[in-house]
C-alpha cells in the first residue's frame, strides 16, 4: 500500500533536518523523496500533503510545489497558534501570555520563523532591558521559547546560550505604612476599596484575587481556596480571611446570585487596580506603592508578630522560605490598619 514517513537526520553542523519520504505502492516500489525541512512542523505539513495526494490516487507532483513554495509562519502567527492551543490555562493567565508576547511581536512579529536568529532574540532582550524589569523580560523570553517549540523550530534560537537575561539587583522591599494605606483607600474608587483591604489582610497575589470565583469560597469555614491552576507556584492552598473582611465579601452578592464560575471581584484587574492605586497615591501625596506591595506588608506584619516562616509560607503560597526570610527579616513596618470604618 502507498505510505509516507519522516526521517530525522543530523547535518555536518549538528542541526536536525527532517526528510519526508513516500512510496506509491507496497514495499516493492521505490522510495521517493518529498523534501527536507528545518522544522518538524514543516515536514509534517508536507507529509499531510503527500498523504492527501496518495489518497486521491495521484503521484505527488513536487514540481508544482516548487512553483509555489510554502511560506514559513511569522512569529505573530505562531504566537496566535500557540495561545489558541493553551486550552489548559485560565483567562487571567491567557492575558499574561498576550501581554508578554506582545513585547516580542511588536519587534519581531513580521519575521518568518525560519529567519529568526539567536542574535535577533538577544537584541530583543537588550532592547527590552531599557524599558522593562527583568521579571517582565523573563516572561517574554519564556513564552517566545514555548511558541517556537510549539512551531517545531529546531534548533530554537530563543534557547541559544547567547540569549541571556539582563542582570538586575534586587530592589529593597518597602511596603506601605498603615497611614499610607488609609490615605489611598480614602482616595481610590469605591469599587476597588474592598479588593485593597483583602490584599492587605490576606497577603494574596493580585492575580489570585482577580481570578477568585464564588465556587472557591467556603462560607462555612470563612475561607477561600487558590486552586492549582491559579497559583503562581502551582500549589493549591486555602486562604484564611478575617471574619469582618469575609462578611464584607459575602455582602457583595446575594447567595442565590452567586454563580460558581462568577468572579467575586468582577472588573477588578491587575492593571486597573494598579492604575487606581497609583492615581490615589499622587492625589494624596503618598509615597508610591503598588497592590503587590500589600503582600510584602502582610508578610512583614506576620513576621513582626512572631509567626514562623513555615507558617507564613503556607499562608501566602511561597515555596522558598529562605528567600522569604532573607527578604523580610530587616523590613521595618508600622501599625495595622483599623478597617472597621470601611464596612
C-alpha angles and dihedrals in degrees: 000000000000116000146159137213143172126243120199117212137174121236124219089266093054096253120134124247123190116215120199115210135176146174126218092210140012128310090290091066120086123263115250129201120233101181145295123252140189094223132047091226092060090048091050091051090052091047091052089052091049091050090050092053092047091048088054088052092246128131106240108255104215091179089067090054092050089058088056107032117201114255118228113234118255123243090255092053092046090049091054091050092049093050090048089054093054096088088145097072133083121249091253090055090048089056090053089052092051095048094046095046093047088066087061100038091050086066106026103017095115095047116108110239094238090058099050111107132196088249090059091050090048090050089051091053091048091049093051091047089071094059109019139057122252093253092056092048090049091055091050093049092046093053093044088055090051092049093052092045090051089051090054095243109165121211093031108219091205089061094052115124091237090067107087135166118243119259113253129184115229108256121231114263110240110172117191121266120244092254090053092052091049092049092051093046090056092051103039125090112280093238090062099047098086091046089055091049092049092051091049094048100043107030091229121161114253092240090054091054091045092056097040111128132193088248087066094055118101103198094179094058097033094239143096134215134239104212124219095254091053097045119095090219092044088240119124120223144167119246116214111215128199108255096242092049092046091051091051090052092050089051090062091082135012114252093245090057096050106109111197093235094041118113117248091214105032113189093019107117132165093252096046094046093047091049094049094048091049090051091049091050091054093045093053099037089242121154106264118263135162132225089255089060088069087068089056089047094053094048090049092050092049090049091050090051092054101255109159116250091239090057092047090051091054092048096052100030100247119151102189103066092175090061090048092051094046091050100047107028093092099035113122114214134180133218134319118262121246103226096178091104091059097057 
